[in-house]
Amino acid sequence: MTKRTGTAPNLAVGMVVYDRHYDMPATITDFVGPFVCLTRPTGLTWRAPQASVRPATTYERRQLRAIARLHALRQRGIAPA
């Protein structure tokens, strides 16, 4: 699950990163040339240049997990909108 590329040795598939352009944490799903494919628990996906992402901090990883839990609750109709 830790597919690495030759261009960015500190990034790997499955890693939680922070995209500076969108100001959001996300999970790396793939690498396409100079771009990183990112996804959020809500289903939002996008590509970002590798230079615009960095490894997420502990706070940002917790934030992403909280978003995933909230999204799951909303899908079940339990959490407020």
DSSP file with accessible surface (Angstrom, degrees, kcal/mol):
  #  RESIDUE AA STRUCTURE BP1 BP2  ACC     N-H-->O    O-->H-N    N-H-->O    O-->H-N    TCO  KAPPA ALPHA  PHI   PSI    X-CA   Y-CA   Z-CA
    1    1 A M              0   0  186      0, 0.0     2,-0.7     0, 0.0    11,-0.0   0.000 360.0 360.0 360.0  -2.5    0.0    0.0    0.0
    2    2 A T        +     0   0  103     10,-0.1     2,-0.5    12,-0.1    12,-0.1  -0.582 360.0 176.5-111.7  70.7    3.0    2.3    0.0
    3    3 A K        -     0   0  116     -2,-0.7    10,-1.5    10,-0.1     2,-0.3  -0.628  13.4-162.3 -73.3 122.8    3.7    2.8   -3.6
    4    4 A R  B     -A   12   0A 150     -2,-0.5     2,-0.3     8,-0.2     8,-0.1  -0.771   6.9-147.2-109.2 156.4    6.5    5.3   -4.0
    5    5 A T        -     0   0   31      6,-0.6     6,-0.2     3,-0.5     3,-0.1  -0.794  21.5-124.5-116.1 163.3    7.7    7.3   -6.9
    6    6 A G  S    S+     0   0   85     -2,-0.3    -1,-0.1     1,-0.2    -2,-0.0   0.700 105.8  56.8 -78.3 -18.0   11.1    8.5   -8.0
    7    7 A T  S    S+     0   0  102      1,-0.3    -1,-0.2     2,-0.1    -3,-0.0   0.805 116.7  26.2 -87.4 -29.3   10.1   12.2   -8.0
    8    8 A A    >   +     0   0    9      3,-0.1     3,-1.9     1,-0.1    -3,-0.5  -0.738  62.4 179.8-135.6  86.9    8.9   12.6   -4.5
    9    9 A P  T 3  S+     0   0   94      0, 0.0    -1,-0.1     0, 0.0    -2,-0.1   0.696  81.1  58.3 -65.8 -15.8   10.4   10.1   -2.1
   10   10 A N  T 3  S+     0   0   94     -6,-0.0     2,-0.4     2,-0.0    -6,-0.0   0.423  95.8  75.7 -94.1   3.7    8.5   11.5    0.9
   11   11 A L    <   +     0   0    4     -3,-1.9    -6,-0.6    -6,-0.2     2,-0.3  -0.914  55.9 170.4-115.6 142.8    5.1   10.8   -0.6
   12   12 A A  B >   -A    4   0A   7     -2,-0.4     3,-1.9    -8,-0.1    16,-0.3  -0.987  42.1 -88.4-147.5 154.1    3.3    7.5   -1.0
   13   13 A V  T 3  S+     0   0   29    -10,-1.5    16,-0.2    -2,-0.3   -10,-0.1  -0.385 115.2  27.6 -60.9 136.0   -0.1    6.1   -1.9
   14   14 A G  T 3  S+     0   0   27     14,-2.8    -1,-0.3     1,-0.3     2,-0.2   0.270  91.6 129.8  92.9  -9.6   -2.3    5.9    1.2
   15   15 A M    <   -     0   0   55     -3,-1.9    13,-2.5    13,-0.1     2,-0.5  -0.515  59.6-126.0 -79.7 141.8   -0.5    8.8    2.9
   16   16 A V  E     +B   27   0B  33     11,-0.2    40,-2.0    -2,-0.2     2,-0.3  -0.784  39.0 173.1 -87.8 127.1   -2.5   11.7    4.3
   17   17 A V  E     -BC  26  55B   0      9,-3.0     9,-2.6    -2,-0.5     2,-0.5  -0.825  31.6-121.7-128.5 168.9   -1.2   15.0    3.0
   18   18 A Y  E     -BC  25  54B  39     36,-3.0    36,-1.6    -2,-0.3     2,-0.7  -0.969  18.5-146.5-115.9 123.8   -2.3   18.6    3.1
   19   19 A D  E  >> -BC  24  53B   0      5,-2.7     4,-1.4    -2,-0.5     5,-1.2  -0.815   5.4-162.4 -91.2 113.7   -2.9   20.4   -0.2
   20   20 A R  T  45S+     0   0  120     32,-2.8    -1,-0.2    -2,-0.7    33,-0.1   0.810  86.9  56.8 -66.8 -29.1   -1.8   24.0    0.1
   21   21 A H  T  45S+     0   0  143     31,-0.4    -1,-0.2     1,-0.2    32,-0.1   0.927 119.9  27.8 -70.3 -44.0   -3.9   25.1   -2.9
   22   22 A Y  T  45S-     0   0  119      2,-0.2    -1,-0.2    -3,-0.0    -2,-0.2   0.516  99.6-132.1 -93.2  -8.0   -7.2   23.9   -1.6
   23   23 A D  T  <5 +     0   0  108     -4,-1.4    -3,-0.2     1,-0.2    -2,-0.1   0.907  67.3 117.1  56.1  44.9   -6.3   24.2    2.1
   24   24 A M  E   < -B   19   0B  39     -5,-1.2    -5,-2.7     2,-0.0     2,-0.2  -1.000  64.9-123.8-141.9 144.0   -7.6   20.7    2.8
   25   25 A P  E     +B   18   0B   1      0, 0.0     2,-0.3     0, 0.0    -7,-0.2  -0.566  40.2 162.1 -80.2 151.5   -6.1   17.4    4.0
   26   26 A A  E     -B   17   0B   0     -9,-2.6    -9,-3.0    -2,-0.2     2,-0.4  -0.957  37.2-103.4-158.0 172.0   -6.6   14.4    1.7
   27   27 A T  E     -BD  16  39B  39     12,-2.6    12,-1.7    -2,-0.3     2,-0.4  -0.879  32.9-120.2-107.9 136.9   -5.4   10.9    1.0
   28   28 A I  E     + D   0  38B   2    -13,-2.5   -14,-2.8    -2,-0.4    10,-0.2  -0.599  33.4 170.4 -75.3 129.1   -3.1   10.1   -1.9
   29   29 A T  E     -     0   0B  71      8,-3.1     2,-0.3     1,-0.4     9,-0.2   0.643  61.2 -17.1-109.7 -24.3   -4.6    7.5   -4.2
   30   30 A D  E     - D   0  37B  60      7,-1.1     7,-3.0   -18,-0.1     2,-0.4  -0.982  53.8-119.8-168.9 168.6   -2.2    7.6   -7.2
   31   31 A F  E     - D   0  36B  20     -2,-0.3     2,-0.4     5,-0.2     5,-0.2  -0.990  20.5-176.8-123.1 131.7    0.5    9.5   -9.0
   32   32 A V  E >   - D   0  35B  50      3,-2.4     3,-2.3    -2,-0.4    -2,-0.0  -0.900  61.5 -63.0-130.0 100.2    0.1   10.7  -12.6
   33   33 A G  T 3  S-     0   0   60     -2,-0.4    -1,-0.1     1,-0.3     0, 0.0  -0.363 120.4 -12.0  58.6-126.8    3.3   12.3  -13.9
   34   34 A P  T 3  S+     0   0   88      0, 0.0    16,-2.4     0, 0.0     2,-0.3   0.396 123.7  89.2 -85.1   6.3    4.0   15.4  -11.8
   35   35 A F  E <   -DE  32  49B  85     -3,-2.3    -3,-2.4    14,-0.2     2,-0.4  -0.740  64.2-145.0-107.5 154.8    0.5   15.3  -10.2
   36   36 A V  E     -DE  31  48B   0     12,-3.3    12,-2.3    -2,-0.3     2,-0.5  -0.948  17.2-136.2-113.3 130.6   -0.8   13.6   -7.1
   37   37 A C  E     -DE  30  47B  18     -7,-3.0    -8,-3.1    -2,-0.4    -7,-1.1  -0.810  29.0-170.3 -88.4 125.6   -4.4   12.2   -7.2
   38   38 A L  E     -DE  28  46B   1      8,-3.3     8,-2.0    -2,-0.5     2,-0.3  -0.847  10.0-171.8-119.2 153.1   -6.1   13.0   -3.9
   39   39 A T  E     -DE  27  45B  34    -12,-1.7   -12,-2.6    -2,-0.3     6,-0.2  -0.983  10.0-151.1-142.9 151.3   -9.4   12.0   -2.4
   40   40 A R    >   -     0   0   34      4,-2.2     3,-2.3    -2,-0.3   -14,-0.1  -0.828  35.5-107.9-115.0 159.5  -11.5   13.0    0.6
   41   41 A P  T 3  S+     0   0   48      0, 0.0   -15,-0.0     0, 0.0    -1,-0.0   0.767 117.0  63.6 -59.7 -22.2  -13.9   10.7    2.6
   42   42 A T  T 3  S-     0   0   66      2,-0.1     3,-0.1     1,-0.1    26,-0.0   0.546 123.0-101.9 -79.3  -6.7  -16.9   12.6    1.1
   43   43 A G  S <  S+     0   0   53     -3,-2.3     2,-0.2     1,-0.3    -1,-0.1   0.309  74.0 143.4 102.9  -8.1  -15.9   11.4   -2.4
   44   44 A L        -     0   0   84     -5,-0.0    -4,-2.2     2,-0.0    -1,-0.3  -0.482  25.8-178.7 -66.5 128.5  -14.3   14.6   -3.6
   45   45 A T  E     +E   39   0B  95     -6,-0.2     2,-0.3    -2,-0.2    -6,-0.2  -0.969   8.9 154.0-129.0 150.3  -11.3   13.8   -5.8
   46   46 A W  E     -E   38   0B  28     -8,-2.0    -8,-3.3    -2,-0.3     2,-0.4  -0.974  36.5-114.2-162.2 167.8   -8.8   16.0   -7.5
   47   47 A R  E     -E   37   0B 151     -2,-0.3   -10,-0.2   -10,-0.2   -16,-0.0  -0.920  30.1-178.2-110.5 141.8   -5.2   16.2   -8.9
   48   48 A A  E     -E   36   0B   2    -12,-2.3   -12,-3.3    -2,-0.4     5,-0.1  -0.979  35.3 -99.5-136.5 146.3   -2.6   18.5   -7.4
   49   49 A P  E >   -E   35   0B  66      0, 0.0     3,-1.9     0, 0.0     4,-0.3  -0.394  34.0-122.5 -61.0 142.5    1.0   19.2   -8.4
   50   50 A Q  G >  S+     0   0   28    -16,-2.4     3,-1.3     1,-0.3   -15,-0.1   0.836 111.1  62.6 -57.5 -30.1    3.3   17.3   -6.1
   51   51 A A  G 3  S+     0   0   90    -17,-0.3    -1,-0.3     1,-0.2   -16,-0.1   0.719  97.5  57.2 -69.4 -18.9    4.9   20.6   -5.1
   52   52 A S  G <  S+     0   0   21     -3,-1.9   -32,-2.8   -33,-0.0   -31,-0.4   0.456  97.6  72.8 -93.7  -0.3    1.6   21.9   -3.6
   53   53 A V  E <   +C   19   0B  10     -3,-1.3   -34,-0.2    -4,-0.3   -36,-0.0  -0.861  53.4 176.6-114.6 151.9    1.2   19.0   -1.1
   54   54 A R  E     -C   18   0B  64    -36,-1.6   -36,-3.0    -2,-0.3    -3,-0.0  -0.953  45.4 -77.2-141.7 158.9    3.1   18.2    2.1
   55   55 A P  E     -C   17   0B  53      0, 0.0   -38,-0.3     0, 0.0     2,-0.1  -0.328  57.5-110.6 -57.5 139.7    2.7   15.4    4.7
   56   56 A A        -     0   0    6    -40,-2.0   -40,-0.1   -30,-0.1     2,-0.1  -0.415  25.6-122.2 -73.1 149.2   -0.2   16.2    7.0
   57   57 A T     >  -     0   0   65     -2,-0.1     4,-2.3     1,-0.1     5,-0.2  -0.322  33.0 -99.7 -78.7 171.3    0.3   17.2   10.6
   58   58 A T  H  > S+     0   0   80      1,-0.2     4,-2.3     2,-0.2     5,-0.2   0.917 125.8  52.0 -58.8 -42.7   -1.2   15.2   13.4
   59   59 A Y  H  > S+     0   0  147      1,-0.2     4,-2.2     2,-0.2    -1,-0.2   0.918 109.3  49.1 -60.6 -43.9   -4.0   17.8   13.7
   60   60 A E  H  > S+     0   0   20      2,-0.2     4,-2.1     1,-0.2    -1,-0.2   0.872 109.5  51.7 -68.2 -34.9   -4.8   17.6   10.0
   61   61 A R  H  X S+     0   0   93     -4,-2.3     4,-2.1     2,-0.2    -1,-0.2   0.920 110.9  48.1 -66.1 -41.2   -4.9   13.7   10.1
   62   62 A R  H  X S+     0   0  129     -4,-2.3     4,-2.4    -5,-0.2    -2,-0.2   0.892 109.0  54.6 -63.9 -39.2   -7.4   13.9   13.0
   63   63 A Q  H  X S+     0   0   74     -4,-2.2     4,-2.2     2,-0.2    -2,-0.2   0.924 107.8  49.0 -60.3 -43.4   -9.4   16.5   11.0
   64   64 A L  H  X S+     0   0    9     -4,-2.1     4,-2.1     1,-0.2    -2,-0.2   0.910 110.9  49.7 -65.7 -40.6   -9.7   14.1    8.1
   65   65 A R  H  X S+     0   0  131     -4,-2.1     4,-2.3     2,-0.2    -1,-0.2   0.900 109.8  51.6 -64.2 -38.6  -10.8   11.2   10.3
   66   66 A A  H  X S+     0   0   43     -4,-2.4     4,-2.6     1,-0.2    -2,-0.2   0.906 108.4  51.2 -65.4 -38.9  -13.4   13.5   11.9
   67   67 A I  H  X S+     0   0   38     -4,-2.2     4,-2.7     1,-0.2    -1,-0.2   0.906 109.0  51.6 -63.9 -40.5  -14.7   14.4    8.5
   68   68 A A  H  X S+     0   0   38     -4,-2.1     4,-2.2     2,-0.2    -2,-0.2   0.919 111.2  46.8 -63.2 -43.2  -15.0   10.7    7.6
   69   69 A R  H  X S+     0   0  148     -4,-2.3     4,-2.3     2,-0.2    -2,-0.2   0.925 113.4  48.2 -64.9 -44.4  -17.0   10.0   10.8
   70   70 A L  H  X S+     0   0   71     -4,-2.6     4,-2.6     2,-0.2    -2,-0.2   0.923 111.2  50.4 -62.2 -42.9  -19.3   12.9   10.2
   71   71 A H  H  X S+     0   0   53     -4,-2.7     4,-2.2     1,-0.2    -1,-0.2   0.919 109.7  50.8 -62.8 -41.2  -19.9   11.9    6.6
   72   72 A A  H  X S+     0   0   33     -4,-2.2     4,-1.4     1,-0.2    -1,-0.2   0.912 111.2  48.4 -63.0 -41.9  -20.7    8.3    7.6
   73   73 A L  H  <>S+     0   0   63     -4,-2.3     5,-2.5     1,-0.2     6,-0.6   0.911 111.2  49.9 -64.7 -41.6  -23.2    9.6   10.2
   74   74 A R  H ><5S+     0   0  119     -4,-2.6     3,-0.9     1,-0.2    -1,-0.2   0.872 105.8  56.5 -65.8 -34.6  -24.8   11.9    7.7
   75   75 A Q  H 3<5S+     0   0  143     -4,-2.2    -1,-0.2     1,-0.3    -2,-0.2   0.853 109.7  46.3 -64.7 -32.7  -25.1    9.1    5.2
   76   76 A R  T 3<5S-     0   0  166     -4,-1.4    -1,-0.3    -3,-0.2    -2,-0.2   0.497 116.3-117.3 -84.7  -7.4  -27.1    7.1    7.8
   77   77 A G  T < 5S+     0   0   63     -3,-0.9    -3,-0.2    -4,-0.5    -2,-0.1   0.696  85.3 110.5  80.5  20.4  -29.2   10.1    8.6
   78   78 A I      < +     0   0  111     -5,-2.5    -4,-0.2    -6,-0.2    -5,-0.1   0.861  58.5  67.9 -95.3 -40.7  -28.1   10.4   12.2
   79   79 A A  S    S-     0   0   21     -6,-0.6     2,-0.1    -9,-0.2    -2,-0.0  -0.472  89.0-103.0 -85.0 151.4  -26.0   13.6   12.2
   80   80 A P              0   0  109      0, 0.0    -1,-0.1     0, 0.0    -2,-0.1  -0.396 360.0 360.0 -68.1 150.2  -27.4   17.1   11.8
   81   81 A A              0   0  123     -4,-0.1    -7,-0.0    -2,-0.1     0, 0.0  -0.035 360.0 360.0 -80.9 360.0  -26.8   18.7    8.4
